């Protein structure tokens, strides 16, 4: 069997081959770095179209977006929400909550500010570890923001209530009314104890809380067997009361002014 003939390379050829291998390795590394750079998470400007689509998908009008100007947040999205915070006395909190959850999820739980300049609203969605950590609207919690709005709405919008004609049946209640709600001038029975600031007249079935020597609240419990108002006794079911007097106004308006 013939031995394979070994090819001998001169020194110059060896140097050329070594240089070629080094150049090839360098170029390969450079190409890999470029590919890696191009597959990194895109900047805000690069995902502008997807953010626009995301905003519009949630029923909002897209205006613009940029890297956040507030420390701790990634993106500022300028938009116009598709709904006012309060509509005819009804809170839009569920809508705003859905928009926040959707945008947080679709952006990969980046911390985002949603800015609606037309309504003077700034929603701050703080995220960490793949979940929403907190949602603040105008620097108060989302829940507190909507609670305050409903309170302001209730104060500004008059509530029209049609008076219901009723007569007081309870002798104790009649005597309190006639004595300007001063219990010291009315015989309510025997006070047996005080619980949570209420004077308890156990056998009589009456519980009263007084403030500044006046009745603040009175409760007739199931031991009170006499009529209270217009022949209605303790334990009369709500259907019977509504059949007789109608539905209370606050059940339709959702607002009760005090």
Order of alpha helices (4+ residues) and beta strands (2+ residues): alpha-alpha-beta-beta-beta-beta-alpha-beta-beta-beta-beta-alpha-alpha-beta-beta-beta-beta-alpha-alpha
